[in-house]
């Protein structure tokens, strides 16, 4: 037993040393300034790996529970730690992938898509960040009105997202109807705030100017359309149509939050000369992906005309 313990400690020390040497070779700072933020960033990527495994195995409910927990935890950071710290954490999440494509010989000052933050980010080993992240930081840490709108958007959109999951999968009867009503109200408020926040991005070169504003309108508008169709259907007592439209809306929310951010993390290193290409691609493409995925879910029979909304799921556990 002692030999096994010694082996575990030796492996742990080796991995710790390897990580520190990697940081020394690749980043300007030789140490990690905050171990807990670094661990939380790593936990996000590990969580995505676990979610991918659950997806492949067809365990859709467990996958959604895991991802929704991650969504809630990530958005709570804005409220608990403040806007500047929350934005810096999200920025470092992208930095972890972006810095894999930055070599020792790269002069970051000459890369148009990289910028310094107005203040130091949480992890000192990342000194340059994507241009869209720097503009995001400046925008919502300098304007109190924009900060308030973003807070309202985050709160209501997160609550509406989580309640939609419970509304579809875990509740029935009167409670299900009440959760549906509250989630629709939260979604309406959250999307309205998203439009107001997105309308201010027209002057940002890293966002793509007015093209980003039109893209935010397209993203919010598609969600408004799906939500309103679902609400109108239930007001007509057309429950079958209501389920189908609300399923499209629910899938679209997943695309706008999860797929949008995953695409942004992956595409940011691919555009080293175009400041706005990665973000604009994600803004315009993620709503379309959400609409297509929503139709795919319906075509695969995940929503049936039975009393159980999700009768078509093969594996619920």
N, C-alpha and C positions, 0 to 999 in steps of 0.2 A: 504493500500500500504506500509506503514511503517513497519507493522508487517511482511509482506512478505520479505521486504528488510532485516529486522533483522534476519529472519529465514535463508535466503541465506548466510548472513555473518557468522551466527553461524555454518552452515554446512561447509562453507569454512574454518573457523578457526579450526573446528574439524578435517577435512581431513588433513590440514597442520600439525597439531599437531601429528596426527596418523602417517603420513609419517616420520616425524622427529624422533618419538619414535622408529619406525621400523628401521631406519638407526642407531640409537644409540644402539639398541639391536644386530644388525647383522653385523655391520661393525666397523672397528677399529677407523675410524674418525667419529665424532659425527655430523658433518655438511657437507652439500654439498658445495664443493668449488666453483663450477661454476653453477649457476641456469640455464643459457641459454643452455649450452651443455646438462644438464640433461633434460630440457624441450624438446630439439630437439630429444634426444634418445627416450623419451616417445612418441613423435609425430610419430616416425617411426613405433612403434608397434601399435599405434592407426590407422595409415594409413593402415597397413596390415589387421587390423580387418575390416576397411571400404572396402578394396579391396576384402576381402573374401565374404562380404555381396553382393557386386556387382557381383562377380562371381556366387554365388548361384542364384541370380536374373536374370542371363543371360545378364547382361549389360556389355558386354565384352569390348566395346570401352571405356566406362567411366573408367572401371577398368584399362585398359592399360594406359590411359592418367594419372591417378593418380600414378600408379607405375613408369611410365617413368619420371614423375616429381620428384619422390623420388629418382630414380636412378641418374638423372642429379644433384640434390642437393647434394646427398651423394658424388658423384665423384668430384664435384666442390670444396668440402672442401679441397681436396689434393692440388688444385691449389691456392685457396684463402688464406688458413691458413697455408700452408706448409705441407710437408710430415709427420713430426713427430706428429703434432697435428691431422692430418687426420687419421693416423694409430691409435693413442691413442683413438680417437673418435670411430672408428670401433671396437676397442678392448673393450671399455666400453659397446658397444652395445651387445657384447657377454657376458660381465661380468654381466649384469643385469639378465640374465637367469641363468648363471653359479652359481652365489651367492645364488640363491634360494635353491641350493642343498648343500650348505656349512653351517654346523651347528656351534653353538658357541664353541663346544668341538673339532672341527676339527683343527688339527695342520697342517697348510698349508705347512710348511717346509718339512713335510714328505709325501706330496702328489706329486708323480712324474710328474703329468700333469700340475702342477701349478708352475709359475715362477714370479719373480719380473721384472718389466720393468727397463731398464737402467736409465730412468728418470721417474718422477712421471707422472701418467696419468692425464687426465683432471679432473676426479672425485676422490677426495682423499679418499672417503669411500671404493674404490676398491684398495686393495694393492697387491693382487695376481691375476695373469691372466693366461689364457691358454698358454701352452708352445709354441704352434704354433704362437700365437700373439707376444710373446716376441722375437722369432726368426725373425718374419716378421718386427718388429720394428728395430732390430739391423741391419738387412740386408739392408733396404732401407733408413736408416738414416746415415749409416757409409760409404756407397759406392756411390760416385757421379754418376758414370756410371750407376749403377743399378737404382738410383733415376731418372735419365734422361729417361732410357728405360721405367720405370714404368709410368712416366708422359706421354710419347708418347703413350703408350698402353691405358692409361685411356682416354686421349683426343680423339684419333681416334676411339676407341671401343665405347665410349659413343656417339659420333657424328654419327657413322655408325648405332648404335642401334636406335637412335631417328629418323634418316632419313629413316630407313627401315619401321618404323611405318607410317610415312607420305607417303612413297612410296606405301605402300600397301593399306592404308585405306583412305587417305585424298586428294590424287592428281590423276589426269588423264591426258592423252595426253603427250605432249612434256615435261612438268614439271615432270611428273612421270618418264619418261625415264631418265631425267637428275638426279633426286634424286636417282634413282636406280644405276646409274653409280657412283655417288659420294659415296653412302653408301657402294658399293662393294669395291671401292678403300680404303675407311676408314677401312672397315673390314679386308682387306688384310694387311694393315699396322699395325693395332691393333693386329691381330693374330700373325704376325711376331714378334712383340715386346713381346708378351706373351710367345712365344717359347724361346726367348732369356732370358727373366727374369726367366722362369721356369727352364731353364738349369742350373741355379746357385744353385738350392736347393738340390743338391745331397749330400752335406756335413751336412745337417741339420737333426739331429736325431728326432726333433719334427715334421718334415715334412715327415719322413719316408725314408730319403736317396734317392737313385736312383729310388725307386718305385714311389716317388712323381714326379720325372722328367719324367718317362715314362707315368705317369698319365696326366701330363700337355701336353705331346705330343699327347696323345689320345684325350684329350679335344680339343686342337687346331686343330688337324688333322681332326677330325670329322666335325668341322665347315668349315675348308678349303675344304673338300670334297663336302659338301652340297653347299657351295658358288660357287665353280668351276663348278659343274653340272648345277647350275642355269644360270651362265654366258655363258657356252657353249651352253645351250639350246636356249637362246635368240639370240646368234650369228647365230644359225641355223634357226632362225625365228620360232622356235617351242614354241610359247607363252604358250600353255597349259602346257607343261612340265616345262617351266621356272617358271610359277606360283607355281607349286607344289614343285619344289626344293627350291625355295626361301622361301616358307612358312615353309618348314622343317628347313631351315637355321634360319629363324626368331624365330621359336619356340625353337630351340636349344640354341639361344642366351639367351632367357628368362630362360631356365633351368640352363645354366652355370652361369648366374648372380644371379637370384633370388632363385631358388631351391637349388643351391649349398650353398648359405649363410644361408638360413633357415635351411637346414640340418646340417650345421656346428654348428649353435647356439644350435640346439636341441640335437645333438649327443655329443657335447663336455662334458656335465656333465655325460653322460652315460659311459664314459671311464675314470675312475679315476686312473688306473694303467698303461694303455698303452698310451704313449705320442703321437703316430702318428696315432692311429686307427681311430679317428674321422675324421681327415683331409683326410687321404687316402681313407676312405669310400666315402667321398663327392667328391673327385677328380675323382675317377673311376666310381662312380655311376651316377653322374649328367649328363654326356653326354649321357649315355644309356637312362636315363629318358627322356632327350630332344628328342632323336630319336623316342622313343615310343610315346611321346605326339604329335610330329609332324605327325606321321602316324595316330594317333587318330583324330587329327584335319581334316586331309584329308578324312578319312573314314566317318566322321560325315557330310561331304558335305559342309564344310566351304569354300572350294575353288571350284568354278564351272567354266565350260567352257563357260562363258558368258563375255560380255564386262566389267561387274562389277566384280572385283576380288573376293570380299567378298559377293557374292550373297547368300550364304548359311547361313549368320548370321540372326538369328531370331530377335534380338533386337540390334539395332545400337545406340540407344539413351539412 
